[in-house]
């Protein structure tokens, strides 16, 4: 029998962990229930024969504001990717860099044969605006889809199809670019302001670091929740009485537990992991397909950024494909031969990871990216479907949900003692 408490958090992903951290800091009794055998939700890392294989290619952006609230990034020992991309066009790999982070590369980017010079200048201006304007002003702008926003910014078909669609499809998991322009503005802001990296111990190190200060006896793994009701949570081990419930699970599970919650469409993607003794590139730079083949979103030599992802003398390549129907590995390998411009015949296919519910779709209107977290009757909901579809969104939603719980308990005049 699980003990009664003030707040029950359902779900041990990033949103649930962020909520637990805020409640714990406030001294409010809580308990977290996780259906699986580990914490982290959609973020996980498998160690296979000396390789670290994240469950889907993911990265950490140092510009996410909520990270600094919850952990010291230095402890993750991040290995960083370069602040730019390489675009395959015919027989050339064309380099473009973020001029805000690498000013020395700005002249080469201005002269790069991707889109027109006007395109590249307009894109640089768009990125600079997103990086420097207050977030509130970006979110107050008229909202449309990302595709329409790019066209309204005066960007040509060439730069959209050769650079922005492949890049953004990997970030938003949305090849059609139907995602809200407000989400796009915040994504562009984070890429312009931050660095992209991987923890030395894999992406799973992120939820571990967030969970580290929490008492382990308040976290129950392998404890699925069958029902959520006002002031009560039902599990196989019995009911837990409480004053508030925070449902911080993935959107499909949240909809099952909270039928009144609107359904959320989810985007899917697949990552192909290959090992090789000779890396196709000697740098940690994302490679995009500018030939408009529309199969691979991006590919990168992960171990160039984080050498710990592969055994000594070996290298790990991660390749992402967007959509619910992943192509066969030989098809992907043939495309990689073209993208890298060298044979992949001696590569070893380690595994293919499909994530069917990778990110919630975020079409307009998203407004200010802050959907309500209080559903009434002491029930709250958290997850990246309540904020932006990102690590930042998951953490922020959990933090907001915990803040709403604290406000409600204060309004009720609760003294912080356990439920009776």
N, C-alpha and C positions, 0 to 999 in steps of 0.2 A: 504494500500500500504506500503510495506516494503522499507525502505530507501536504496539508493545505498551506497556502501562502497568499501573499497580497496580489502578485502578478504572475501569471503563467505565460511564458513565451513559447509559441509553437513553431519550431523550425530553427535549426542551428546553422543557417547560412549567414552571409555577411549582414543582412538586415537584422536577423535575430540576435547575432552577437553584438552588433552596435547598440541595440535596445538594451541588452543585458548589461553592457558596460555602463550606460548612462544610469540605469536603475541602481546598479551596484554602487556607483559613485554617489548617488543620492541617499544611499542607506535604506532603500525600500526593499523589503523581502521579495524574492522572485525565485522562479524555477524555470529552467529551459528544458523542453522536451524535443528530442530529435528522433525522427523515425528510423534513420539509418545508423550505421555503426561508426560514423565519423562526423566531424563538424566541417563546414565549408560550403555546403549546398552544391551549386554548379561549379565550384572551384575545387579541383582535385588534381593530384599528381601521382602517377604510378611509376615506381622504379622497376625497370626491366633490363636485366643484363648490363647494368652500369649506365643506362640512359634514364633521364628524367622525362617522362611523357605526360605533359599536362593533358587533361581531358578536354581537348579542343585548344587550339592556339589562342592564348590570351596574353595580354601584357598589362603592366602597371604604369600608370601615368603619374609622375611625381607632382603634377599640378592639381590633382584632386584635393580640394580643401579639407575634406573630412578625414583624410588619412592622418594628418598631423595631430588631430584630436585623439586618435586611438593608438598610435604606435610611433616608434622612432624608426624612420625608414632606413637609417644606417644599419640597423640590426639585420635587415633583410639581405645585405650585401648585394645590391642590385648590379647586374651587368647591363649596360645600356646599348641600345641600338643607335645608329647614326640618325641625325636630324634631317633625313631626306629619303628619297626613293631612287630606284633605278627603273627606268621604263624601257621595256623591250619594244623596239620598232624595227622590223625587218632584221637586218644583220647588226644592229647597233643596240647597246645599252646606254641610255641617255640619263645623266644624273641631274636631279633637281634637289635643292636643299631648302631648308627653312632659313631665309635670310635673317630672320630675327635672332636665330640661335647661331648661325654660321655666316656672318657677314662676308667672310672671305670668299664664300661660294656664290654670292649673289650675282656677280657678273656672268659666271658660267650658266647659272640658272636663267638669267635674263636672255641669254643667247641660245638656250636649249631648243631643240627642234621638237617641242611638244606644244601644240596650239600655236598661237601667234604671240608676238612680243606684247601686244595690247592685252591678250589673255593673261600672260604671266604677270604683267604689272597690275592688272585688275585683281588677280588672285592674291598677290602680295598685299594689296591695299585692303582686301576683304579680311585676310588673316590678321593684319595689323589692327584693323578696327575691332575685330572680335577679341583680340588680346588686350587691348587698351581701354575700350569702353566699359563702363560699369555693367555688370551682368544684368541688373534691373533694366537698363536701357535696351540691351539686346533682346530681352524677353518681352519688352513692350512694343517691339517693332511688329508691323503687320505679319501675320503668320500664314505660311503656305507650305507646300512640300519642298523638300530639299532640291528636287529637280527644277521646279519653277523658280526657286530662289537663285539657283546658279544661272539660269537664263536671264532673270531680271538683273543680275549683276553684270550682264553684258558678256558672259563667257560663251565662247563658240562651241559648236558640236565637237570640234577637234579636241579641245582640252578636256571637255566633259567625258568624252568616250575613251580618250587615251590615258588620262590621268585620274580624274575625279571619280568616275563611276567605278573603276576597279578598286581604287583606294577606299572609297567610302563604303562600297559593298562589303569589304572585309571588316570595317569598323562597325557599321550599323547592321550588318547581315541583311542587307536590303538592296538588291541589285537594281530594283526599279526606282530607288531613291524617293519612295513615298513618305519617308520619315519627315516629321515636322521640321520646318526651318528653324524653330527655336532649339530643338535638339541639336541640329547641325551647327548652329552658332555656338553652342556650349562645347560641342566636340572640337570644333575648330579652335576655340579659345584655349582648351586644355592642351591641344597639340602645339599651339603656338607658344604657350607659356611654360610647358613642362618638358621633361625628358621621359622617354619610353624605355622600360627595362623589364628584367626578369629577376626574381629572387634567386640566389645561388642554390637554394634547396627546392626550387620549383614554386609554382604559384600557390600550392597548398600552404606554403610558409606564411602567406598573408592571413588567412583565417586563424592559423595557429597562433600567430603573434597577437592578433586581436583578442583571442580567447585566453591567452596566457594569464592575465591578472584575475580571471574569474575563478572562484572556488569550484573545484571539480565535483564536489558533492551536491552542487546545485544544478548540475547538468546531467540529464538522463538520456543516454543513447539507446538505440533499439527500442524506442518507446513511441510507436505510432499513436496518433490521436484519432479517435473514431468520431468524435462529436464535440463541437464548441457551442456553448450556450451562455447566456448572461450569468456571470459569477460561477461558472462550472466548466470543466474540461473532462471529457470521458476518455479513458484509456483502457487497455486490456487489464491493467493492474487495478482498475477502479477509478472512481471520480476524484478529481481534485477541486476543492472549493477555493475560490479566489475572489478578489475585488475587480480585477481587470484581466483581460486576455489579449495578448498581442499575437496575431496570426501572421507569421513571417515565413511562409513557405512559397514555393513556386506558384505562378498564377493558376495553372490547372488544379493543383491541390487546394489552393485558397478558394477557388470557385466551388469545389466539392464541399469544403467545410462551411462556406458562407454563401449559400445559394443566392442571396440578394446581391452579391457582388457581381458587377458586370463582367462578362467573359473577356479574356484578353487573347488576341491572336499572337502566336509565337513564331519567331523565325528560327530556322534550322541551318546548321552548317556542318561541314565535315573537314577534318584535318588528317592528312596523310603524313606519316612519319617515315623518313628514310634515313639510313645510316650509310656513311661512306668514309673511306680512308683519306680521300682527297677532296677537300671542299670545292664546290663549283665557284665560290667567291671567297676572298680573303678578308671580307669585311662584314659587319652585322647590319646590312642594309636590306630593306624590303624591296623585292623585285615585283613589278607590276607588268601586266600584259597590255601594251599599247597597241597591239595589232587587232584589237577588237574581236578576239576569238570567244570571249565571254564564257570561259570554262573555269579558269583558275582566278581567284580573287587576288591572292598574293602568295609568295613563297619567300623563305628566308633561311639562312644558315643560323639556326638558333644558337649553336655552340660557339659561334663567333662573338655573340654578345655575352653568353653565360657558359664558359667552358665546362662548368660542372654538370651540364646537361648531357655530356657524352664522356665515355671512358678516354683515357689518355691515348692519343694517336688516332682517334676516331672523331667524326663530326655528325651532327644531327641536323636534318633539314625538315622543316615543317611547311606544309603546303595546304592552303585553305580553299575550299570550294563552298559556295553559298547555294542553298536550296535543299529541298527535301529528298531529291533523288541523286545520290552521289554516283559519279561515273566509276567504271572499273579502274583498279590501280594501274594496269598497263596503259590505259588512255592518259591518265594523269602523268605517268612517267614519260610518255612520248612528248607531252606538252612541256615537261620540265627540261627535256633535252633541248627543245627549241628556245625556251626562255633563258636558260643559262648558257646556251651556245656550246655545250659539250656533252659527251655521251654520259648517260646514266645507267648503262648496261651493268656496271659492277656495283650499283647501289643495292642495299638490302632493304626490303620493305619490312619495317618493324611492326607497324599496325596502322589501322585506319579507325579513327574515332569520330563517330557521328553523334552530334548533340541535337536531338530533335526539338528541344525547348531551350534554345540558347539565349535568346533575348526577346523580350516582349516587343511587338510592333508598336510604333509610336507615331501614327499618322496624325495630321492636324484634325481637330484642335487639341493641343497640349497646354496652351496657355503659358503659365509661368512654371510649368513642370512640377507643380505641387498639388497632387490630388489629395483629397481628404483622407486622413488616417483614422479618424474617429467615426465609427459606424453607429454609435449609440449603445445603450445598455451595457456599458463597460467593455465593449468589444472594439479592438483596434486592429488595423491591418498595415503591414509593412512589406516592402520589396521594391525592386527596381521598376515594377509596373505602377508604383505610386509616385515616382520621381522620374528622372531620366533613365533610359535603359543602359546602365553602366555600373561599374563598381562604385563610383561616386554616388549614383542614384540609390543603390541598395543600402549603402552605409548611411546616407542622409535620411532615407525613409525610416530606417530603424531608429535613428537618433530622434527624428521628429515624433515617431510613434511613442517612444519612451517619454518625451517631453509632454505630449498630450496626456499620457497616463498620469504623470506627476501633477499636471494642472488639475485633472479631474479629482485625484485623491485629495489635493489641497482644498478644492472647492467643496468637497464633501466633509471637510474637517477631519479627515482620517489622521490617526496618531501614529501610523506606521506599524502598528501591531498586526500579527497575522490574522487572517480571516477566521471568523467563528461560525 
